[in-house]
């Protein structure tokens, strides 16, 4: 299983943006154009993009499905994210061209529905774990917190193809990844885990890649746009 370095493309209103603790703020890199970012990432050698629909996460309405389609046309496989909690939202993202979809942590409080989605979507599904210490803290609207360990015990009984682990306090903070949390999730579940949150630069990418066979990849976001991380170097460092 090759380790994936996946650039993030967060979009609000059709433009590049970033979610902070307070609000959504525009990203000026690439002229704010998500397609310009996608083309640059593809030219650097990326094969995937992690596309986050911030409008969906905040309002429950998917408003950037056309961006999924257009990123796919650039030549990148798309991992669609941004508060996806229902079968209808997931189907819409897949129909738009996403190769994988991230089921938001906000869906995990509805176990029957989650179990049906895991069975129905199969290998194209990624289960999101947004953690703050021992608690799952979904960033999607109107979602409730959940106990991390109890939820993982339940998920262990399902055929979850892979997880996306996000340490919510580190997202966009450029403070380094939660290596212990990433390793613990990969070791406990025995399933591929993609890590997100806190990546500052090349050393962090390498540190995540060294965690073990079940750590399948890392998402890099703010460090690409204003933190000085060179995507081509990052891809070469773990290739």
For each residue, the residues with C-beta under 8 A, 3 or more apart:
1: 192 213 216
2:
3: 209 215 216 217 218 238
4: 47 48 194 216 217 218
5: 46 205 217 218 220 231 234 235 238
6: 46 48 49 50 79 194 217 218 219 220
7: 37 41 46 48 49 50 219 220 221 224 231
8: 49 50 51 52 196 219 220 221 224
9: 16 34 37 38 41 49 50 51 52 67 71
10: 16 17 18 19 27 51 52 54 221
11: 14 15 16 17 34 51 52 53 54 55 64 67
12: 15 17 24 26 54 55 58 64
13: 17 55 63 64
14: 11 34 63 64 66 67
15: 11 12 26 27 32 33 34
16: 9 10 11 26 27 29 30 32 33 34 37 225
17: 10 11 12 13 24 25 26 27 54
18: 10 24 25 26 27 172 221 222 225
19: 10 23 24 52 54 57 139 171 172
20: 23 24 25 172
21:
22:
23: 19 20
24: 12 17 18 19 20 54 58
25: 17 18 20
26: 12 15 16 17 18 32
27: 10 15 16 17 18 30 32 225 226
28: 31 32
29: 16 32 37 225 226
30: 16 27 33 34 36 37 40 225
31: 28 36
32: 15 16 26 27 28 29
33: 15 16 30 36 37
34: 9 11 14 15 16 30 37 38 51 67 70 71
35: 38 39 67 70 71 74
36: 30 31 33 39 40
37: 7 9 16 29 30 33 34 40 41
38: 9 34 35 41 42 49 70 71 74 76
39: 35 36 42 43 74
40: 30 36 37 43 44 231
41: 7 9 37 38 44 46 49 76 231
42: 38 39 45 46 74 75 76
43: 39 40
44: 40 41 230 231 232 235
45: 42 231 232 235 236
46: 5 6 7 41 42 49 76 231 235
47: 4 76 77
48: 4 6 7 76 77 78 79 99
49: 6 7 8 9 38 41 46 71 76 77 78 79
50: 6 7 8 9 79 81 196 219 221
51: 8 9 10 11 34 64 67 68 71 78 79 80 81 82 98
52: 8 9 10 11 19 57 81 82
53: 11 56 57 62 63 64 65 67 80 81 82 83
54: 10 11 12 17 19 24 57 58 82
55: 11 12 13 58 59 61 62 63 64 82
56: 53 59 60 61 62 63 64 82 83 84 89
57: 19 52 53 54 82 83 104 139 140 141
58: 12 24 54 55 83 141
59: 55 56 63 141
60: 56 83 141
61: 55 56
62: 53 55 56 65 89 92 93
63: 13 14 53 55 56 59
64: 11 12 13 14 51 53 55 56 67 68
65: 53 62 68 69 92 93 96
66: 14 69 70 96
67: 9 11 14 34 35 51 53 64 70 71
68: 51 64 65 71 72 78 80 93 96 97 98
69: 65 66 72 73 96 97
70: 34 35 38 66 67 73 74
71: 9 34 35 38 49 51 67 68 74 76 78 97
72: 68 69 76 77 78 96 97 98 99
73: 69 70 97
74: 35 38 39 42 70 71
75: 42
76: 38 41 42 46 47 48 49 71 72
77: 47 48 49 72 99 100
78: 48 49 51 68 71 72 97 98 99 100
79: 6 48 49 50 51 98 99 100 101 102 126
80: 51 53 68 84 93 94 96 98 100 101 102
81: 50 51 52 53 84 101 102 104 128 164
82: 51 52 53 54 55 56 57 104
83: 53 56 57 58 60 89 104 106 139 140 141
84: 56 80 81 89 90 93 101 102 103 104 107
85: 89 103 104 106 107 110 140 143
86: 89 90 107 113
87: 90 91 113 116 117 120
88: 91 92
89: 56 62 83 84 85 86 92 93
90: 84 86 87 93 94 101 103 117 121 125
91: 87 88 94 95
92: 62 65 88 89 95 96
93: 62 65 68 80 84 89 90 96 98 101
94: 80 90 91 97 98 101 124
95: 91 92
96: 65 66 68 69 72 80 92 93
97: 68 69 71 72 73 78 94
98: 51 68 72 78 79 80 93 94 101 124
99: 48 72 77 78 79 124
100: 77 78 79 80 124 125 126
101: 79 80 81 84 90 93 94 98 121 124 125 126
102: 79 80 81 84 126 127 128 164
103: 84 85 90 107 108 114 117 118 125 126 127 128
104: 57 81 82 83 84 85 107 128 130 138 140 143
105: 108 128 129 130 136 137 138 139 140 143 146
106: 83 85 109 138 140 141 142 143
107: 84 85 86 103 104 110 113 114 117
108: 103 105 111 114 127 136 138 146 151 155
109: 106 143 144 146
110: 85 107 113 114
111: 108 114 115 154
112: 115 116
113: 86 87 107 110 116 117
114: 103 107 108 110 111 117 118 158
115: 111 112 118 119 158
116: 87 112 113 119 120
117: 87 90 103 107 113 114 120 121 125
118: 103 114 115 121 125 127 158 159 160
119: 115 116 122 159
120: 87 116 117
121: 90 101 117 118 124 125
122: 119 125 159 161
123: 161
124: 94 98 99 100 101 121 161
125: 90 100 101 103 117 118 121 122 160 161
126: 79 100 101 102 103 161 162 163 164 194
127: 102 103 108 118 155 160 162 163 164
128: 81 102 103 104 105 163 164 166
129: 105 136 148 151 152 163 164 165 166 185
130: 104 105 136 137 138 139 166 168
131: 135 136 137 148 165 166 167 168 178 181
132: 135 136 137 167 168 169
133: 148
134: 147 148 149
135: 131 132 145 146 147 148
136: 105 108 129 130 131 132 145 146 147 148 151
137: 105 130 131 132 145 168
138: 104 105 106 108 130 143 144 145 146
139: 19 57 83 105 130 143 168
140: 57 83 85 104 105 106 143
141: 57 58 59 60 83 106
142: 106
143: 85 104 105 106 109 138 139 140
144: 109 138
145: 135 136 137 138
146: 105 108 109 135 136 138 150 151
147: 134 135 136 150 151
148: 129 131 133 134 135 136 151 152
149: 134 152 153
150: 146 147 153 154
151: 108 129 136 146 147 148 154 155
152: 129 148 149 155 156 185 188 189
153: 149 150 156 157
154: 111 150 151 157 158
155: 108 127 151 152 158 160 189
156: 152 153 188 189
157: 153 154
158: 114 115 118 154 155
159: 118 119 122
160: 118 125 127 155 163 189 191
161: 122 123 124 125 126 191 192
162: 126 127 191 192 193 194 216
163: 126 127 128 129 160 185 189 191 192 193 194
164: 81 102 126 127 128 129 193 194 196 219
165: 129 131 178 181 182 185 193 194 195 196
166: 128 129 130 131 171 196 197
167: 131 132 170 171 177 178 181 196 197 198
168: 130 131 132 137 139 171 197
169: 132 173 197
170: 167 173 175 176 177 178 197 198
171: 19 166 167 168 196 197 198 221
172: 18 19 20 221 222
173: 169 170 197 198
174: 198 199 200 222 223 227
175: 170 198 200
176: 170 198 199 200 204
177: 167 170 182 195 197 198 199 204 207 208 218
178: 131 165 167 170 181 182 195 197 198
179: 182 183 207 208 211
180: 183 184
181: 131 165 167 178 184 185
182: 165 177 178 179 185 186 193 195 208 211 215
183: 179 180 186 187 211 212 215
184: 180 181 187 188
185: 129 152 163 165 181 182 188 189 193
186: 182 183 189 190 191 192 193 211 212 214 215
187: 183 184 190 212 214
188: 152 156 184 185
189: 152 155 156 160 163 185 186 193 214
190: 186 187 214
191: 160 161 162 163 186 214
192: 1 161 162 163 186 214 215 216 217
193: 162 163 164 165 182 185 186 189 214 215 216
194: 4 6 126 162 163 164 165 216 217 218 219
195: 165 177 178 182 208 215 217 218 219
196: 8 50 164 165 166 167 171 218 219 221
197: 166 167 168 169 170 171 173 177 178
198: 167 170 171 173 174 175 176 177 178 204
199: 174 176 177 204 205 208 218 219 220 221 223 229
200: 174 175 176 203 204 223 227 229
201: 204 205 223 227 228 229
202: 205 206 229 230 233 234 237
203: 200 206 207
204: 176 177 198 199 200 201 207 208 218 223
205: 5 199 201 202 208 209 218 220 229 234 237 238
206: 202 203 209 210 237 238
207: 177 179 203 204 210 211
208: 177 179 182 195 199 204 205 211 215 218
209: 3 205 206 215 218 237 238
210: 206 207
211: 179 182 183 186 207 208 215
212: 183 186 187 215
213: 1
214: 186 187 189 190 191 192 193
215: 3 182 183 186 192 193 195 208 209 211 212
216: 1 3 4 162 192 193 194
217: 3 4 5 6 192 194 195
218: 3 4 5 6 177 194 195 196 199 204 205 208 209
219: 6 7 8 50 164 194 195 196 199
220: 5 6 7 8 199 205 223 224 229 231 234
221: 7 8 10 18 50 171 172 196 199 224 225
222: 18 172 174 225 226 227
223: 174 199 200 201 204 220 226 227 228 229
224: 7 8 220 221 227 229 231
225: 16 18 27 29 30 221 222
226: 27 29 222 223
227: 174 200 201 222 223 224
228: 201 223
229: 199 200 201 202 205 220 223 224 233 234
230: 44 202 233 234
231: 5 7 40 41 44 45 46 220 224 234 235
232: 44 45 235 236
233: 202 229 230 236 237
234: 5 202 205 220 229 230 231 237 238
235: 5 44 45 46 231 232 238 239
236: 45 232 233 239
237: 202 205 206 209 233 234
238: 3 5 205 206 209 234 235
239: 235 236
